[in-house]
Structures are given as structure tokens and as C-alpha cells.
């Protein structure tokens, strides 16, 4: 390990031990707020939570009857079997698993697979089980990124492809229109979804009413389709055509895409409004539409080419395309916002380096924007459209990401139910048989599509997991080396006292990730300038496993040394929906200590910076070390992250080679 201490280094390199976020627009404390009545929240949930699953009727049954050279035929046995599978898949996976069970596992109101991991980290004591939970969470989050790339592409394409039903010659305009719509969607992300979000609920309400209205006439004409409510039709389909049914399940799973959003977006609306919206509006509308598509296909098998748009009379096709495009944009927005939330949680769990996180609303903590994630998703979506060129081809890649996330969520939920909630054995077995076997079958059916497109989410997951594991390992090594370089804080404070380091007027603030070692900037400041400010504050940001910390509970002060050395340690506790504004934290601490009865607007901030260089280690191969260094150098600036005034901020630190 080589060091080269010195003041004024221009490029801040992060300390991976304390992943933090940036809120450049000046928004500070942004708690989760759930304003309005239950009806208003339920309406909002319609617009944000159910966009993905609500647009599944656009492409799901079309995909079922188009896979593998029409193995699934529009015959009574196949159609009734498929519709029965669809209804019971939605019932078991969405209604029972997510709405009734998994949504009970909230982390102080927050949901999602990484929130579930955070909850397990808090409750489980055994290191091995914690490691298992972390690995499962990483793979689940990685598959969710695959979902976040595929969903905008397949949703928007499937909606715009409706113009082909009006006039086949319009097919040449599908791809250009899809690119335009998606480009606009990703460009406007920087301004947030607050204004647009107010229209999401009403638009999706109209969408679900239209879904039901499209299905009802066909059900009335052919009410025998309602017999598919009985699971015996799904069983008969499996018994008579086992291979065909197995292949069909690989596409039936598309009807439950977006189920994870019910859990992931729970923090924005609460469980009750989501449950109310699901059972009162969404589930009935989806069921009526799928029954209507099934009745139409039984009566006219030729409609399998695009069963959703064929539900509508010819005069209504173009308006339906417009409404469907709006609905798919909303669905895409929901999954993009989900990717932002997952990334922020991953940063807080130490799986990614610091990234710039911008709050786009002063009232809604969930409305955030991550520029890096946004543009990676955008170029990934454009690449998918260029390669696959149609929603039916993209559907082959979609299922594996969905089923993988479903299965991993179930494994984490069972671990929580068994080890934390102490469920009875029969409950664990019942869940495993009813939900687990169904999800395992879905996953197995989609494994058959790895060659034809299922490789895509696997590739994305492998890349994301590689980044996460590399950062996590490198951060652990770096934290150990940094601690050796910094030295114990109590020894440094005693040295300052006994050697009589000259003091100069003023307040110096040193952000630092812990309370046991000396900030590099503080040590470098004394070594090179041979003086120390009269008042020194070491500020530690502590990321708590809750969404928000109230101001009265946020600051903890510890006067170091003998209490008269002028050195104070301040802990600023923040939840994962709070910004990490150090000047604001200091303002909360003013008056709580004699050393802090000062004007924080005159404080000088000294950032500790450790410039990392690649080197071989037993835990990291050479390419991993280089990847870690690249991620470290591209992490968000802590000056911006901590809201430090640039004109009063000095960067000081050292060089370190990442090696054993």
C-alpha cells in the first residue's frame, strides 16, 4: 500500500463504505407522504402501480397463440384451458401471493425485493442466512433491471402495432413511432412525474373501464366462456396436451407481468389503497377482458393474430390505439420509476457506488430521477427495438425476467415467514405447493425460450450481479485499507491535546463515514498546515433502515476527548427517503452543544478523498479490480451529495493501491 497525502486534490473518489445520494435541486427532507383520502390514493395507485399488469392484455394472449408455430390452437379445449390458466394465475400469484401475503412484509411501509432483503438483514442474526438473503436479493434486483428494459419496449410496440389492424400498410411506421414515443418518455424524466402523474390515475381509470367494456359484449354473445372459471379446464388442457400446455404457460405468465410493482410501490400509496384498487377495479376489468378475448377466439379463430384490438369495432380501433399508447407510456413510467427506486436501495445496501439521485418533488419522496440509470435504460430499450423489431419477438425474452423475480421474491418471503414470523410448517408447505410449484412451472416453461430471446434478461442479470459483487468485495477491501491509513480517532484527539497544535478561529467540518477512525482530511490538514480550527466537527451520516427520520430524532452529538478540546462528533441519522444534507444536519445540531453554538453558514468543509488505483488481490481478479476502480472514479461527487457549498469546501486525502 502506497500513500501520498496532500491537500487540494481535484477529483474526489468515494469511500464505498458509506454509499449516499445526491439531491441537486435543493430538495432536502422528503418523507413518504400519503396525502388525501383513501379514494384519492386508490385512484393514484391505478395510475402508477397497475400500469404494467393493466397493459398485459395487449400482447399476452396474442403471444400464447403465436408461439412455436401455433402449438396452441384456437380449439375449444385449448382456448378454455388457456383462459382458465390465465384467471387462476392472476388469482394465485397476484391476489393471494402479493395482495394477501407478501404485502404484509413491509419495511416501515416500503416494499420491493430489496426492501425485503433490508428487512431480513435487520431480523436475521446468522451470517449464512444473511448472505443467502443478500444473494437472492441481488439476483432479484438484477432480473428487475431486465424487466425495466424490456417493459417499455414491448408495451409501447404492442400498442402502436394496433395501427396494423386498421391498415396493414401502416406497419412501416410502427418502429419509428415507437422510438419517438420512448424518446419523449425518457427525455421528460428529468422534470419528474409530478405534473404528469396527476393525469395517470384518470387515464388508467378510463383504460380499465375500456378493458371491461371491450370484453363484456363478447361474453354476452358467448357466455359459455365463463365456465373457464373452473380450474378443471386448465387441468384438462394439461392432461390432454401436456407439452402444449407447458409451452403455453411460458406465455401465460405475461398476464401477471407487473405483479412485483404492487409490492415495490407500496411505500408510495400504502397497502390498503392498492388492495382496494386491485379488487374493485383492476382484477374485474382484466378478467372481463380476458374472458372476452377467449369468447371471441372461440367464435372466430382468425382473430388470434391480434385478439385485443380485434375486440373493438373497426371505428374504435384508432382511438383505442391512442388510449393504449397512453396506457403503455404510463406502464413504462411505472417500471422506470421502479428502476430508480431499486437502484437507490441498492446504493444504500452497499451494492452500487454513489449515484446522483435527484428528487423531483418536495412532497412525494418516491418521485426521484437518476440520470445514469435513465439513459442506460433508454439506450437499452432502443437496442432491443432495433434487434427484436416486434412485441411478439420481445415476448420470448420477457417471461424469464418476470418468473425469475417471482421465484426469488417467494424464496425471500418464505425465509422471512419461517425465521422471523415463525409460520407453522403446514403454512410453509401450503405456500410452497400452491404458489411455489406454479412459479417453478412458469420458470421452467420460460427456460425453453432461452435460445430464442430468454438469454437477454439472463445477460442483463449477469452484468448487474457482476457489478454488485465487484463493488461489494472491493468496498470491503478498501474499507479495511482505509481504516489502517486513517488510524484511531481517540489517539488523534489525544495527540492534538498533548502536542498543543496551534488553533485558528473558525469552524471546520469533516464528513466521515464512522466514529472510530480519523478523517483523512483532518489528519492531512494538521500534518501539512500544522494548525487546527478552534471548532472541529466530524459529521457522520448514518443510513437507517427506515424511510424517514423525524428532525427531533435526527442528530446525536458526542464531545470527544475531555470535552474542552473543541472537537465534536455529530451523527446525522437519515432514512432511505431522506436527503443527506450535512449543512442542514448541522443547523439542527446548533445549540445542543457549546461547541456548536456557532453560525454554520460560516463553516468550512473538508472532504476526505481516497484516490484508488488497481492492484491484484486474492478476492478480486485484475479485471475486477479495474472495474471497481472505474466505478469508484465515476461515483457521484460528495460535494453535491452532501449539499456542501463549493466556495467553502476543500478536498484533501491520499492515494491507495487496491491490493492485499
N, C-alpha and C positions, 0 to 999 in steps of 0.2 A: 504494500500500500504506500503510495507516494502522496504527499500533501504539498500544497503550495498556497499558503494562506495569503490573503491580501484584500484590501478594500476596493470597493467600486467596480466589481465585476459586472459586465453589461448584460449577460444572458442568465437569467435566473433558471436554475434547474431544480425541479421539485424534490421534496422529500416524500417518497412514496408511502411513508408510514402514516401520513395524515392527508388522505385524499379529501379535497374540498371543492367547492363550486364557486362559480362566478355569477354575479348578478349585475351586469354592466349598466343597465338602465337606471340604476339608483334605487330600485325597489329593495326594501330592507326586510322586515319581518313579514313573512307571508304565510300565515297559518292556513290550515284547511278550513274553509268557510262553507257552510251549507245554509245558504240564505233562502228564505221563502218557505211556503207551505209544502206539505208532502206532495200535493198535486203538481206544484211547480217543479219540484225536484224530480218527480216521476217523468214529467214532460222533458226536462233536461236530460235525464237518463236515456230516453228514447232517442235523442239526437246524438249522444256520444257513445253510449255503451253498446247499443244494439245495431249500429251501422253495418258491421261486418256480417253477423249472422242474419241480419234482415235483408241483405242483398244476395244471400246464397241461392234463393230460388231462380236467380238469373241464369245460373250455369250448372247447378248441381245435377238435376235430372237429365239435362242435355248431355252431360258428361257420362252419366250412368248408361245411357242408351247408345253411346258412340264409342265406347272403349273396346279395344281388342276386336275390331272387325265385327261389331254387333253381336258379341256373345250373349248380351242381354237383349232379348227380343220383346217387341211390343205385344206379347201374348197375354191373355188374362192371368195365367199363373205368374209370369214374370212381373207384370205391372203391379198386380195386387201384392206380390211378395216384396217388391221394391218399396212401394208406398208404406207397407206395414213396417219394413225396416227403418224407413225414414222417421215415421212417427214415434216409434219406440226408441230409436237412437236419440232423438231430441228429448224424449221424456226421461230416459235414464241418465244421459250424460249432462244435459243442461238442467232439467228440473230437479232431478234427485241429487246428482253429484254436486253441481256447483251451487244452485239456488238453495237447496235444503241443507247441504252438508258443508262443503268447502268454504262457503262464505261465512261460516261461523268461526273460521280460523283467521281472525283479523289481527293485525299488528297495530294496536291502538287506532283502529279504523281503516288502516291501509290494507290492501290486498295485493295479489300478484305473486308469482312464483318466488321472486327474490325477497319479497316481504315475508313469505312463508319460511324461507331459509333464515332470515333475520330472527324470526320468532323462535325457530328451533335452536339457533345459536344462544338465545337468551335462556332457554329452558333446559337444553341438554347439557350434561356435565361431562359425559365421556368423550374424550378426544376422537376416538374412532368413529363414533356416531356423528359427531360434528363434521368430521372430514367427509363422511358419506353424504350428509345433507348438503355440504358445500359443493361437492362434485355434481350431485343431481341438479342442484340449482344452477350451476354453471352451464350444464348441457341444456337444461330447460330454457334458460335465457338465450343461449346461442341459437336454439331452434326458433325461438320467438323472433330473433332478428331475420331469420329466413322467411318467416311468415310476414314480417314487416316489409320485406322487399317484394314478395310475391303478391300480397293482397292488393296494393294499389294497381299493379299491372293487370291482374286478372279481373278485378272488379270493374275498372274503367273500360277495358277492352270488351267485356261481356255486355256492358250497357250500350256502347256505341255500335257493337255488332248488330244491334236491333235494326239499324237502318237498312241492313241487307234484306230483312224481311219485307220492307217496303219496296225496295228496288235492288235486285242483285248487283246492278252496275255500281252501286254505292260502295261496294267492298273496297275499292281502291282508296277511299277516303278514311277508312277505319283507323289505320295506323297513324296517319298524320294528325287526325283529330284527337286520338288518344294521347299523343305526345304533347300537343298543345294544352289539353286539359291538365295533364300531370305536371307540365312545366309551370303553369299558373299556380297549381296547388302548392308546389314546393317553394316557389318564389315568395308567396304571401305568408309563409310560415314565420318569417322574421317579424311580422307585425302582430303575430299572435292570433288566437281564435276567439277572443272575447266578443268582438262585434259580430263576426260570422256565426259564432256559437249560439247567439241568441235566436238565430233562424233555424238552427239544426233541429230542435225539438218539433216545431210546427211542420217542417218539411218531412221529417221522418214519420210524424203522425199521419200526414197525408199519404205517405208511401205505404204504411201498414194498412190503412183503410183501403187503398187501391189493391193491395195484395189480396185482401179478403174479398173485395168486390169482383176481382177477376176470377176467383175460384168458385164463388157461390153459384153463378148460372150453370156451370158445367156439372156441379154436384147435384143441382136440382134436376137437370136433364138425365143424369145417370147416378142416382143415389146409391146404387149397389157398391160404389167405390168405398162408401163408409164402412163396409164390412172389414176393410183393411185395418180398422182399429183393433181387431183381434190379432194378437201375436201369432196365432195359428197359421196365418197366411205367410208370415215370414218363415216360420218353421217348415211349412210345406214347400216353400221355394228352396230352402236349404236342402231338404231331403230329396226332392225331385231333381234338382240341378245343383249339386254341391259345389262344383268348380265354378259355375257361372255365378252362383250366389257369393262365393268367396271373392271373385273378381269385382262383382258389383259393390261389395262393401268398401272396396278401395275408393269408390266414387261417392257412395252414400255418406261417407264421413265429411264430404264437403258441405252437407246440410248443417253441420254443427261447428263450422269454422266461426271463430269469434266467441266461442263459449268462454275462453280464458279471459276475454275482456270484461265479462260480468264480474269476475273476481279482481282483475287488475285495476278496474276503475271504481272499485267500491269506495275508496277514500274520497272521491270527488262528490258522491251523491248519498252514500250510506246504503246499507243493505236493504232496508225496508222499501225505499222508492224503487230500487232495482227489481226487487221481488214483485212489487205491485205492477210495474210496467210489464214485466215478463208474463205474469199470469193473466192480466186483464187485457193487454193489447197484443204483445208480440207473439206469444205462443199460439193463441187462437188464429191470428192472421196468417202465420206461417202454415199451420195445419190446414186451414181452408184453401190456401193457395196450392199446397202440395196435393191435397185431395182433388182440387180442380184440374191440375195438370194430369194426374193419373186418370181421372174420368175422361178427359179429352183424348188422351193417348189410346185408351180402350176403345173409344168411339171412332177415332181417326188416327191410325198408326202413323200416317205420313207426317204428323205434326212433331215427331221426335227430333226433327232437325233443329228446332228452337222452340221447345214447348212453352217457355214463359211468354215470349212475345206472341205466339200463336193463340194464347188465351184471349187476347184482346181483339175486338173487331178491327177491321182494316183502317177505319177512320181514326182510331185511337192509337195506332202504332207510333206515329211520330211524337205526339205528346208524351206517350209512355217512355220513349227513348230519352226525351229531355228529363223527365222525372227520374228515370233510372240512373241517368248520368249524375244528377244532383245527389241521389242516394249513394252512389258508389264513391263520389268525392267525399261525402261525409264518412262513409265506411273507411276510406283511405286515411282521412284525417284522424279517425279514432286510433288506427293502428300506428300511424306515425307518432301521435302523442304518446301512445303506449311505449314505443321505442325510446322516446325521450325519458320517460319515467323509469324504464328498466335500466337505461344507461346511468341515470343519476343514482339509482340504488346500487348498481354495480360499482360505481366510484366510491360510494360510502362504505361498501363492503371490502374495499381494497382490491378489486378485481381489474380496475382500469386506472390509468393516471388521471390527474385533474383535467377536467374539460370545462370549457366555457358554457355556463348554464345561465340563460337569461330569462327572468320572469317577465311575462308579457302582460300581467295583470297584477294590480295591487290588492285585489280582493280574492282571487282564486289561486291558491298555491299550486294546483295541478297544471296551470297553464304556463308551460315553460318552453324554451326554444334552445336547442343545441345545434349551432351551425355545422359543426363537423359531422354529426350524425345525420342531419338533414341532407347534406349534399352527398354523403356516401349512399344514403338510401336513394336519392334522386338518380344518380348515375347507375346504380344497380338496377333500378326499375327500367331505365331506358335500355340498358343492356339486355334485360330479359325480353322486352318487347321486340328488340331487333332480332334476337335469337329464336324465340318461340312463335311470335307473329300472330297468335290467336289464343283465345281464352281456353279452348278445348285442349290445346297442347300444354298450356301452362298448368292446367288442372292435374296433369300427371305428376308435376313437381310439388303441388300444393299439399297433398294429403299427408306426406311423410312428416312435414314440419308440424302439422296440426296434431297428428296422432302421437308423435314423439313428445310434444309438450303436454298432451293429455295424460300420457302414461307417467311421465316424470312428476307431474303435479299429484297424481294419485299416490305414487310411492312416498313423496314427502308428507302428504296428508295422512297416510297410514302410519308413518313413523311418528307423527305428532299425536295421532289418536291413540296409538299403542303406548308410547313412552311418556307422554305429557298428560293426555286426558284419561289414560288408563281405561280404555274401552274394554268391554268384555270380549272374550275370544270369539264368541258367536257373531258379534257385530263386525269384527275384522274379517272373518270368513265370509259373511254375507256380502260385505262391500267388495271383497276380492272376487267373489264368484259373479255377482251381478254386474258390477262396474268394471272390475279389472279384466275379466275374461273378454268382455265386449271390446274394451280398448285394445287388448292384446290382439284380438282378431282384426280390428281395424288396422293396427300397425303391421301385422303380418300381410294383410291384403295389399298394403301400400309398398311393402318391400318388393313385391313383384314388379313395381314400376321404377325401380332404381335406375335401370339402364335407359328407360325412355324419358327420364326427367327427374326422378326421385333423387338422383345424385346431387341436384342443386342445393336443397336445404342441408344435406349432409356436408357438402363442401363449405357452405357458409358457416355451419356449426363448427366444423373442424378449425376454420380460420379464427373464429371468435374464441373458442376454447383455448387455442394456441396462444392468442394474445393475453387471455385472462391468466392462464397458468404461468406464462413467462413473466408477466408483470408481478404476480403474487410471489413467485420464487425470488425474482430479482429484488423486489421490495424488502423481503425478509433478509436477504444477504446485505443489502445496502443499509438497512436499519441497524444491523449489528455492527457494521464497519463505522457507521456514523457515530454510534454511541461511544465506540473506542476513541474516535477523534475528538469528540466533544468533551468527554471527561465529566465526572460527577459535579452537579451544581452546588452541593453544600460545600465541597472543598474549594470551589472557585469563590464563593461568597466569603468563606473564611480567609482566603488569600487576600481578597480585596480589603478586608478589615485589618489584617495583621501587617500588611506591607504598606498601608497608608497611601493607596493610589489617589492621586490628586483628583478632586471633584470640581466640575464646572457647572454653572447654573443651567437649568433646563430639565425637561422630561424626555427620556429616551425609552422607546417601546420596542421590545424584541419579540415578534411572533415566534412560537416554538411549539413542537408537537407533544412535548411531555414536560413533567415537572422534576425529573431526576437528573437530566444532563444539561450542560451549559450550551446556550445558543452559540453557534459558530460565529455569528456576527458580533456577539458580546465579547467572546474571547479575542477575536481578531481586533476589535475596537480597542481593547485595553493593551494588547501586545504592540499594535502599531502606533496608536496615538498617545499611549501612556497616561490617559486621563479617562474619567468616567463621569457621566452626568450625575447631578445631585440626586435626581429621582430616576430610578430604573424600574420599569415594569416589564415582566416577562408574561406574555399572554399565550395561553393555551386554548385552542378551540377543541372542545370535546363533542364529538358527534354521538348523540344519544339515539337509542333505538325506538324513538317515538317521532310522530310527525312534527310536533311543535312544543317548545319550552316557553312558558309564560315569563314575562320580564322579571317578575319578583323572584323567580327561581333560577334565573339565568346565570348570575355572576357569583363566584366564590373567590374570596381573597385570602391569601396566605402571606404574611410578612416574614420574609426569610431572615436567617441569621439571628441577631439579638434584638431585632425589631427597630434598631436605630441606624441600620446600615443604608437605608434609603433604597432597598431592593425589595420589590413586592412581586409575588406570583399571583396572576389573576386567571381563573378558569372561566371561560365563557361557554356555557352549555347550549348547544343548538340541536333542534330536531332536524330530520332529513327534509323538511319543507321550510326550514328557516334559512335565511341567508347568513353568511359568515362575515359580517361587518364588524371588524375589530374596533374602529373608532366609535361606533355606536355601543359596542360592548363596554368600552372604557367609560363612555358617558353614563352608562347605567351604574358603573362602579364608583363614580365620583361621590365623595362624601362618606363612603363606607369605610375609609381608612384615612389616617392623617397624611399618609404619603400620596394619596390620590385626591386630595383637596386642591386640585390644580385645574388649569384651563387646558383641556385635552386638545383644543384647536391649535395650540402651540407645540404639540408633541412632535418629536422627530422619530421616524420609524426606521428600524434597521432590520433588513431581511437577511436571514441566514441562507446561503446558497451553496450547494454542493454540486460541482460540475463533475459528472460521471464519465468515465472512459471504459471502453470494453476491455475485458480480460477474461481468460478462461477460469472457470470454477467447476468444482465437482458436481454442483447442482445444475449449472447452466452450460449448455454447449456453446461453442463460439458464436453460432448464428443466433442463439437465444440471447446471449449477452449483447450482441449488436442490436437485436430487435428491442431489447429492454432500454438500451441507451437511446435509441431512436424515439421510442415512446416517451422517455423521460424528457428529452430535449423538446418535444412537441407538446408537452403538457401546458395547460393554461398558466398565464403569468399570475403569480401570487399577489402582485401589486393590485391587479384588477380583481382577483378573487376576494381579497380581504378588504376591498374598498379603501386602500391606502392612498392618500394624496400624493401624486408623483413628485410634486415640488418639495415634499418633506420626507421623502423615502430614499434611503441609501441601501445599496446591495453589497454585502460583504460575505466572504466564505472561503472555500478551499476546493482543491481538486482531489478526486479519489478514483483509483482504478478498481473496477469491479472484478476482484479475484479472491481466491481463498487465502 
